[in-house]
Amino acid sequence: MRDRRDKVGSGRYGGGESTPQSFRVRAWVVLGMLALAAVGLLWRAVDLQLMDHAFLARQGDARFSRVAAIAAHRGTITDRYGEPVAVSTPVDSVWANPKELALATDLLPPLAKALKIDKNDLARRVTSNLDREFLYLRRHMQPVDAQKIKALGIPGVYLVREYRRYYPSGEVVGHLLGFTSVDDAGQEGIELAFDHWLAGEDGAKRVIQDRHGRVVQDVESIRPVRPGRDMVLSIDLRIQYLAYRELKAAIREQRAKSGSVIVLDVTTGEVLAMVNQPAYNPNDRDQITARTYRNRAATDILEPGSSIKPFVIAAALASGKYSEQSIVDTSPGYIKVGARVLEDKHNLGRIDLATVLAKSSNVGMTRVALSLEPEQMWSTLTGLGFGQVTTSGYPGESAGLLPHWSHWRPVGISSMSRGYGLSVTPLQLTHAYATVGAGGYSRPVSFLRVDTAPIGERVIDERVARSLVHMLEAVIAPSGTGSLAAIPGYRVAGKTGTAWKANAGGYSTDRYMAVFGGVAPASQPRLAAVVIVDEPGAGKYYGGDVAAPVFARVVGGALRLLAVAPDAAIGAPGEGDDEGSGMPTPSRRQVALR
């Protein structure tokens, strides 16, 4: 028994004999591999911590460090008295990382509801942009609404602060100011013309974010934000509202297609008001279409009709051949130029230049124009700004059309003396009246407030300008064509115009452009204004009947707002004769158009 126990105790796992050689080899191999792994890990740790520290820093930054943009707000635009007409308000835009948001598809329905968009459209946008890391979900939300979306805690959905343009006066200043894009860049009007001034420069800073995209620490400023500069316009918002109201009422009353009103300060060249109808609200992007936002007062051209006649008379006075007392024989009431016969409504006989303007005699104007050297007439019209853009810098402003005098023929000269064969913008026409009102000085047109009135450039003699203003007062007399432009307490000088509108093959006999332009007070002009009413359809179409009353209400109200002292005794305006501004009687229309 003892010998058997000894054998058992001395077996394979007994303590009396050494471990087999194969076991020891395997053990050493395992230990060696573990040692090598430990050494490798230790070396990698040393390498990352000491040799390749920048790699870890980059990886950490990639996950938690971000460069955040600091939005710069656009400069505020005010009227000349500091009343805001365009401001930038803070808004939040919602964006997403499609890769992250795609992992939470069950949260898309509540997100779509909060964004007020279709959930299927949202899902389609997210899944079709999985290769991107940035996708706008909705731009320019009110901050309080955007915070509700942030409170949902949806992964991959973030907010970014931006600014949106807001126009407190809406459509009253819409055409003048223009509008900005969704990225707050100027697109039309003043916003475009002075975009370099109004636009700010976004800043940038480095921040640390948590895994939810929330900023937990500002690290450094990379680029300081530069806000846009504020701008003070020449516009008087009170006069702008007045012009807007009166023009809108006239367009509605006359059932007209469109219209424009411009008011300039004669002493400075500043634009105090510029309105158009139909209008649009720049706050409503659904209304922003090319058809609605075009500023007709600066971009559209028209044949001015008889409203051009004062400037032809100015050329006659400047030539030395005529004076205020000169007599023109209009007998027998018509004149033939080439193959065309031009008529007055009545045979006015021998009349002075003031009566030629007051009665808007086509015969008288033709005789005067044909007696002048073409170069003299062209030089005067060019000096007054026709055929060239003004100095306003307004985007899209048209230069109009004034053919060079070397191409003029008698028929063309006759047509131009009546406002046909040349084209002007309402802004050009207003500037020309302002130049006459300023005693012959052409001052730059400005949409910015002018602190010191510019001297301007003399383009016609002061004597000529003063004589012309005096003669234009006869147009507003009870017997003149513009009697409805009279303003109680003020002397007014102006001219009516009624032009047929061109169509294919000639001129329409039932579509008109009604115009009135003038200055007030005539003794020392302060304001110049032009009123355009396009295609009035309520029965009246003469400039004296349609545009002149608008002039009286706008300019009369503006003079009182500016506290301009009256220069005449208060009296009721008289009833004048029908206008003869290039408009023959119905039975003779075709004769005049031959």
ChimeraX attribute file (.defattr): number of C-alpha atoms within 10 A of each C-alpha:
attribute: neighborCount
match mode: 1-to-1
recipient: residues
	/A:1	6
	/A:2	7
	/A:3	7
	/A:4	9
	/A:5	9
	/A:6	10
	/A:7	11
	/A:8	12
	/A:9	13
	/A:10	13
	/A:11	11
	/A:12	12
	/A:13	11
	/A:14	12
	/A:15	10
	/A:16	10
	/A:17	11
	/A:18	9
	/A:19	12
	/A:20	9
	/A:21	8
	/A:22	8
	/A:23	9
	/A:24	10
	/A:25	11
	/A:26	11
	/A:27	11
	/A:28	11
	/A:29	11
	/A:30	11
	/A:31	12
	/A:32	12
	/A:33	12
	/A:34	12
	/A:35	12
	/A:36	12
	/A:37	12
	/A:38	12
	/A:39	12
	/A:40	12
	/A:41	12
	/A:42	12
	/A:43	12
	/A:44	14
	/A:45	13
	/A:46	13
	/A:47	12
	/A:48	14
	/A:49	13
	/A:50	10
	/A:51	11
	/A:52	13
	/A:53	12
	/A:54	12
	/A:55	12
	/A:56	12
	/A:57	11
	/A:58	12
	/A:59	11
	/A:60	12
	/A:61	14
	/A:62	10
	/A:63	12
	/A:64	18
	/A:65	20
	/A:66	17
	/A:67	15
	/A:68	17
	/A:69	17
	/A:70	18
	/A:71	19
	/A:72	21
	/A:73	25
	/A:74	27
	/A:75	20
	/A:76	20
	/A:77	23
	/A:78	20
	/A:79	22
	/A:80	19
	/A:81	14
	/A:82	14
	/A:83	15
	/A:84	18
	/A:85	22
	/A:86	24
	/A:87	18
	/A:88	18
	/A:89	14
	/A:90	15
	/A:91	20
	/A:92	22
	/A:93	19
	/A:94	21
	/A:95	18
	/A:96	22
	/A:97	20
	/A:98	23
	/A:99	18
	/A:100	16
	/A:101	20
	/A:102	19
	/A:103	11
	/A:104	12
	/A:105	14
	/A:106	10
	/A:107	15
	/A:108	18
	/A:109	16
	/A:110	14
	/A:111	22
	/A:112	18
	/A:113	12
	/A:114	14
	/A:115	19
	/A:116	10
	/A:117	14
	/A:118	12
	/A:119	16
	/A:120	12
	/A:121	10
	/A:122	17
	/A:123	17
	/A:124	10
	/A:125	15
	/A:126	23
	/A:127	14
	/A:128	11
	/A:129	15
	/A:130	16
	/A:131	11
	/A:132	12
	/A:133	13
	/A:134	16
	/A:135	16
	/A:136	15
	/A:137	19
	/A:138	16
	/A:139	18
	/A:140	19
	/A:141	19
	/A:142	13
	/A:143	15
	/A:144	10
	/A:145	13
	/A:146	21
	/A:147	14
	/A:148	12
	/A:149	21
	/A:150	15
	/A:151	8
	/A:152	13
	/A:153	13
	/A:154	19
	/A:155	20
	/A:156	20
	/A:157	23
	/A:158	22
	/A:159	23
	/A:160	17
	/A:161	17
	/A:162	22
	/A:163	20
	/A:164	21
	/A:165	25
	/A:166	19
	/A:167	21
	/A:168	15
	/A:169	17
	/A:170	18
	/A:171	22
	/A:172	26
	/A:173	26
	/A:174	27
	/A:175	28
	/A:176	25
	/A:177	26
	/A:178	24
	/A:179	27
	/A:180	20
	/A:181	12
	/A:182	14
	/A:183	12
	/A:184	20
	/A:185	18
	/A:186	23
	/A:187	16
	/A:188	24
	/A:189	25
	/A:190	22
	/A:191	23
	/A:192	19
	/A:193	19
	/A:194	16
	/A:195	20
	/A:196	13
	/A:197	15
	/A:198	23
	/A:199	22
	/A:200	20
	/A:201	17
	/A:202	16
	/A:203	17
	/A:204	17
	/A:205	17
	/A:206	17
	/A:207	19
	/A:208	20
	/A:209	17
	/A:210	12
	/A:211	11
	/A:212	13
	/A:213	15
	/A:214	13
	/A:215	15
	/A:216	11
	/A:217	12
	/A:218	15
	/A:219	13
	/A:220	11
	/A:221	14
	/A:222	13
	/A:223	14
	/A:224	13
	/A:225	18
	/A:226	16
	/A:227	17
	/A:228	19
	/A:229	15
	/A:230	16
	/A:231	20
	/A:232	19
	/A:233	25
	/A:234	24
	/A:235	26
	/A:236	25
	/A:237	23
	/A:238	17
	/A:239	21
	/A:240	23
	/A:241	18
	/A:242	19
	/A:243	29
	/A:244	24
	/A:245	15
	/A:246	17
	/A:247	28
	/A:248	20
	/A:249	14
	/A:250	21
	/A:251	23
	/A:252	17
	/A:253	13
	/A:254	19
	/A:255	16
	/A:256	22
	/A:257	14
	/A:258	21
	/A:259	26
	/A:260	27
	/A:261	30
	/A:262	27
	/A:263	33
	/A:264	28
	/A:265	24
	/A:266	30
	/A:267	22
	/A:268	25
	/A:269	29
	/A:270	26
	/A:271	28
	/A:272	27
	/A:273	27
	/A:274	31
	/A:275	29
	/A:276	29
	/A:277	26
	/A:278	19
	/A:279	22
	/A:280	24
	/A:281	21
	/A:282	25
	/A:283	19
	/A:284	11
	/A:285	12
	/A:286	9
	/A:287	14
	/A:288	17
	/A:289	10
	/A:290	8
	/A:291	10
	/A:292	17
	/A:293	24
	/A:294	22
	/A:295	27
	/A:296	24
	/A:297	27
	/A:298	27
	/A:299	18
	/A:300	18
	/A:301	20
	/A:302	20
	/A:303	25
	/A:304	30
	/A:305	30
	/A:306	31
	/A:307	29
	/A:308	25
	/A:309	26
	/A:310	26
	/A:311	20
	/A:312	24
	/A:313	27
	/A:314	22
	/A:315	27
	/A:316	23
	/A:317	22
	/A:318	19
	/A:319	15
	/A:320	10
	/A:321	12
	/A:322	18
	/A:323	18
	/A:324	15
	/A:325	10
	/A:326	13
	/A:327	17
	/A:328	20
	/A:329	16
	/A:330	24
	/A:331	16
	/A:332	14
	/A:333	18
	/A:334	20
	/A:335	18
	/A:336	13
	/A:337	17
	/A:338	10
	/A:339	8
	/A:340	14
	/A:341	15
	/A:342	25
	/A:343	26
	/A:344	25
	/A:345	20
	/A:346	16
	/A:347	15
	/A:348	20
	/A:349	14
	/A:350	16
	/A:351	18
	/A:352	18
	/A:353	28
	/A:354	24
	/A:355	21
	/A:356	26
	/A:357	30
	/A:358	30
	/A:359	28
	/A:360	30
	/A:361	30
	/A:362	30
	/A:363	28
	/A:364	30
	/A:365	26
	/A:366	24
	/A:367	17
	/A:368	22
	/A:369	23
	/A:370	18
	/A:371	11
	/A:372	18
	/A:373	13
	/A:374	19
	/A:375	14
	/A:376	16
	/A:377	24
	/A:378	21
	/A:379	16
	/A:380	21
	/A:381	20
	/A:382	15
	/A:383	19
	/A:384	25
	/A:385	22
	/A:386	24
	/A:387	22
	/A:388	18
	/A:389	19
	/A:390	21
	/A:391	13
	/A:392	18
	/A:393	15
	/A:394	22
	/A:395	18
	/A:396	15
	/A:397	23
	/A:398	22
	/A:399	20
	/A:400	21
	/A:401	17
	/A:402	17
	/A:403	13
	/A:404	13
	/A:405	15
	/A:406	9
	/A:407	8
	/A:408	15
	/A:409	13
	/A:410	14
	/A:411	16
	/A:412	16
	/A:413	21
	/A:414	24
	/A:415	21
	/A:416	25
	/A:417	30
	/A:418	30
	/A:419	25
	/A:420	22
	/A:421	18
	/A:422	22
	/A:423	24
	/A:424	26
	/A:425	27
	/A:426	28
	/A:427	29
	/A:428	27
	/A:429	25
	/A:430	27
	/A:431	31
	/A:432	27
	/A:433	31
	/A:434	33
	/A:435	29
	/A:436	30
	/A:437	31
	/A:438	27
	/A:439	24
	/A:440	24
	/A:441	24
	/A:442	27
	/A:443	25
	/A:444	19
	/A:445	23
	/A:446	22
	/A:447	25
	/A:448	19
	/A:449	21
	/A:450	15
	/A:451	8
	/A:452	7
	/A:453	14
	/A:454	14
	/A:455	12
	/A:456	16
	/A:457	13
	/A:458	16
	/A:459	20
	/A:460	21
	/A:461	15
	/A:462	16
	/A:463	12
	/A:464	22
	/A:465	24
	/A:466	19
	/A:467	17
	/A:468	26
	/A:469	26
	/A:470	19
	/A:471	23
	/A:472	26
	/A:473	25
	/A:474	24
	/A:475	31
	/A:476	30
	/A:477	22
	/A:478	18
	/A:479	17
	/A:480	27
	/A:481	31
	/A:482	38
	/A:483	30
	/A:484	27
	/A:485	31
	/A:486	28
	/A:487	27
	/A:488	17
	/A:489	16
	/A:490	21
	/A:491	23
	/A:492	32
	/A:493	29
	/A:494	34
	/A:495	34
	/A:496	38
	/A:497	32
	/A:498	30
	/A:499	30
	/A:500	21
	/A:501	20
	/A:502	15
	/A:503	10
	/A:504	6
	/A:505	6
	/A:506	11
	/A:507	14
	/A:508	14
	/A:509	16
	/A:510	11
	/A:511	17
	/A:512	24
	/A:513	26
	/A:514	30
	/A:515	31
	/A:516	31
	/A:517	31
	/A:518	34
	/A:519	34
	/A:520	30
	/A:521	25
	/A:522	22
	/A:523	18
	/A:524	17
	/A:525	22
	/A:526	20
	/A:527	30
	/A:528	33
	/A:529	31
	/A:530	32
	/A:531	30
	/A:532	29
	/A:533	30
	/A:534	26
	/A:535	23
	/A:536	26
	/A:537	17
	/A:538	13
	/A:539	8
	/A:540	14
	/A:541	24
	/A:542	27
	/A:543	32
	/A:544	32
	/A:545	22
	/A:546	29
	/A:547	33
	/A:548	30
	/A:549	22
	/A:550	26
	/A:551	33
	/A:552	20
	/A:553	18
	/A:554	26
	/A:555	27
	/A:556	22
	/A:557	17
	/A:558	22
	/A:559	19
	/A:560	11
	/A:561	12
	/A:562	12
	/A:563	9
	/A:564	15
	/A:565	11
	/A:566	17
	/A:567	16
	/A:568	15
	/A:569	10
	/A:570	12
	/A:571	11
	/A:572	12
	/A:573	16
	/A:574	16
	/A:575	15
	/A:576	20
	/A:577	15
	/A:578	17
	/A:579	25
	/A:580	26
	/A:581	29
	/A:582	26
	/A:583	25
	/A:584	20
	/A:585	14
	/A:586	9
	/A:587	7
	/A:588	13
	/A:589	14
	/A:590	12
	/A:591	13
	/A:592	17
	/A:593	14
	/A:594	11
